[in-house]
Amino acid sequence: AGTGLRASVLVLGPLLARTGRARVSLPGGCAIGARPIDLHLDALQRMGAEIAIRHGYVEASCDRLRGAEITFGGVTVTGTENIMMAACLARGRTLLRRCAQEPEVVDLARLLKAMGARIEGEGSEVIAILGTEGLGGARHEVLPDRIEAGTYVIAGALAGDEVVVAGCEPSHMTALLDAVRQTGARVTTERDSVTVSSPAGGLRACSVRTAPYPGFPTDMQAQFMALLTQA
């Protein structure tokens, strides 16, 4: 895999598990600071992979990954996803601790289980995976993108008139919606929609702190800053 996109690292675990070999470009695509993939590589090494970094590529190989107990050194969404996918085809049981709890991790586990993977604990800090010999096909509807939906919610708060953001999952956006309400914007939710409008008296300032899910998402920070320029 040669792309420099940050998310391209997510092919590392599945390729290694399926073929025993992977060569993946070191990820890029992120300008908010250093975000190394050491947690991914350390976990795969604990599962028996041999890893080298040459000329901007991660080169990994193994006969077959084996289950291991892994505690991530920090909360990592892509790390949790990468190792969870790799463990589905590993020999034996893998126990992951300090896992990311984002809805996207849960949705990936839902797809993998539909394909025949044996996973427990997704959505919590501890995920257990019992490796299997192979996975099959499945039909899967990807969950609504909470960052895209949240961006439209903030646009609605800026627009002034009532805006309905439909086809979303409000329960995945609780921290963001609470923050938008702190600005004075009117926010109501239905099962799969959010209605938002700015207050007649104008927006008011507030403070937020980004945090792993279920906290305020880092990927909504820039949009919220734009909203607060009008407070």
Secondary structure, DSSP 8 states (H G I E B T S, - for coil): -----GGGGGGHHHHHHHHSEEEEE------SS----HHHHHHHHHTT-EEEEETTEEEEE-SS-B--EEE-SS--HHHHHHHHHHHTTSBSEEEEES----HHHHHHHHHHHHTT-EEE-TTSSEEEEE--S------------HHHHHHHHHHHHHH-S-EEEES--GGG-HHHHHHHHHTT-EEEE-SSEEEEE--TT--------B-STTSB-GGGHHHHHHHHTT-
